Amino acid sequence: MKFFVTVLGLLMVLEGLPYFAFPEKMQAFMRQIEKMNPDHLRLAGLVSTLIGLLICYVVQKTCIFS
């Protein structure tokens, strides 16, 4: 559970950094996202999720960071 909460905290840090460092650019990026086709957003989310799962799987199987 400690590891999960640590990962969740790190995720929040990584998600928040662009908004803190580049707020105007993030607003412009969000305006561009509003114009995107929902199917393209869904595909980008799926690809991102699958890449994340693949990274987790590879790290767990190879233990290269332990």
C-alpha positions, 0 to 999 in steps of 0.5 A: 500500500505504501508503494501504491500511495507513493506512485500516486503522489509521484503521478500527481507531481508529474501531472501538475508540473506542466501546469505550474511551469507553463500555464499559458501553454497548457491553456492553449493545449487544452483549447486544441484538445477541445477541437480534437475528434473524440475518437482520436482522444480515445485512441491516444488514451488507449495507446498511452494506457497500453504503453504504461502497462507494457512499461510496468510489465517489463520493469516487473519481469526484468527487475532492472531497477531493483 
